[in-house]
Amino acid sequence: MQTKKLTTAGFLVALGIVLPQVFHVFGNTGGMIFLPIQYAAFLAGFLLSPGYALMVGVLVPILSSLITGMPPVPKVYFMIPELATYAVMTGILKTRFRSRITLILASLSGRLVYGIALIFGGVVLGMKAPFISLSAFGYTLGVGIPGLALQLLIIPVIYQQLQKLLLSEEVGFESK
């Protein structure tokens, strides 16, 4: 069972690195609009325990930034707690609510943590960056609405299909 959890976590980390690159076809704002990096964190919360989900939520933005340069430094510093929150809150809430309600509540939690991290970075640490402002934060919330709507439609379906696959006795192809 440990191997299956680690394999699933590894797959989701890879997904969190590769999927945003696909959305960059839509330009530099593709990630802000469609929120592809978040899929791995939400799916980790649904498919794994909160501890493994936390690992995915932390590793995805770090490794993605190191490998692809996206999210860029210093934005990655603020996305680490955001994605970690998405993953952990999804893992906690999935047993209490339906998947779409879980996604909405986890998304609100992650955005709140992102906002708190921006305040901490800007006010307490004195960091300066174009995205560390109330107007920039509001802009990212607004521009990400299509991505959130897409997540609410797609993630529950992906989760159900992956859950069936992961719960099956054998994962793989049968030779006939």
N, C-alpha and C positions, 0 to 999 in steps of 0.2 A: 504494500500500500504506500509506503514511503517513496518508492521509485515512481509510482504513478503521480503522486503529489508534486515531486520535484520535476518530473517531465512536463506536467501541466503548467507549473510555474515557469519553467524554461520556455515553453511554447508561448506563453502569454507575454513574457519579457520580449521575446523575438517579435511577436505581433506588435507590441507597443513601440518597437523601433522601426519596423518595416512599414506598417500601415500609414503613419504620418507622411512618409516619403511618397506614397501613392497620391495622397491628397495635395502635395505640393505642385502637382500638375495644374491645379487651379490657381497657382500663384502664391505669393507670400502670405496672403490672408486665408488660404485654404485650411490651414490648421486652426486658425481662430474661428472660422465659420463652422467647420464640420467636427472639430474637437476629436480627431482620430486617436490621439495619444491616450485619451481617457477610456477607450474601449477595453484595453488590457486591464486597467485597474478595476473597472466595474465587473468584468468577467471573472477576474481573480476573486473578487468578493463573493460572487455567486458560486464559483466552483471549488474554492479552497477554504480552509479555515482562516479566521482573521489574521493569524500569525503569518501564514504563507502569503495571504493577500497583501499584508503590509510589506513583505519582502518585494513582491512584484511592484507595488505602488512606489516604493523607494527606488528600486533598481531601474525601472523604465526611464524616468527622466534623466537620471545620471548617465546611464549607458548610452541613451539616445544622444545626449549632448556630447559625450566623448566621441562617439562613433560618427555622428552625422553633423554635429554642430547645432542641432535643433533639439530642444530649445536652447537658445544662446545663453551664455553667461552674461548677466547675473539673473536672467529670468528663471533659469533652471532652479535656482535656490528657493524660489517661491513656489514653484510647481512641485517640488518634492513633498512638502507637507500637504499640498492640495491633493495630489494623486494618492498619497498614503491614506488620506482621509476618505477619499472615494472608495478605496479598496476595503478598508476596515469597516466603515459604516455600512457598506453593502453587505459585508459578511455578517455583521451584527443584525441588521434589519431584515435580512432575507427570511428569517424564521418567523418574523412578526407580521410582515406585510406581503402583499402581492408584488410581483417583480417591478411593475411600473411605479408603484408608490415607493418601493424601496429605492429605485433609481432617482426619483424626484427628491426624496429626503436626503439621500447620500450626496446628490449633486448640490443641493442647498448647503449641506454641511461642508463639502469641499470648497465651495465658493466662499463661504464664510471664513474658513481657515485661510484661504488664499488672501482674502481681504485683510485679515488680522496679520498675516505674514508681511503684506505690503506696508501696513502701518508700522509694524515693528522695524522693518528694514528702513523705511523712510524717516520715521520719527526717532526711534531709539538708536539705530545704528548710523543714521545720517546718510544713507545710501541715496545716490542720485541716478535716476534713469527715467526715460520718457514714460514708461509704463507704471511708475510709482506716483500715481495721482488719483484723486477721486474721479475725475473725468475719464481717465484712461481705464480705470476699473469698471465704471459704468458702461463705457464703450465695449469692453470685452464681454460683459454680461449680455448686452444687447445683440452684438454681432454673433454670439454663440447660440442664439435661440434656434436657428435652423439645425444646428448640430445636436442640440438637446432633443429636439423633436425627432430627429433621425435615430438617436440613441434609444428613445422610448419605443420606437417602432421595431428596431432591429435587434437590440441586445436581448430582450426576452426570448425571441425566436432562436438566436444563436445559443443562448444559455440552455434552452430546452434540448436542442440538438446535441450540443456538447455533453450535456448531462447524460443523455441516452448513450452516447458513445463511451463515456468514461465509466458508466455503471455496468456496461456490458462485460461479460466474462473475458472476452478476447477483443483487443483493439488491434485492428490490422485487416489485411486483405486475405481472403480465402482463395486458395488455388483450386480450380475446378478441373 
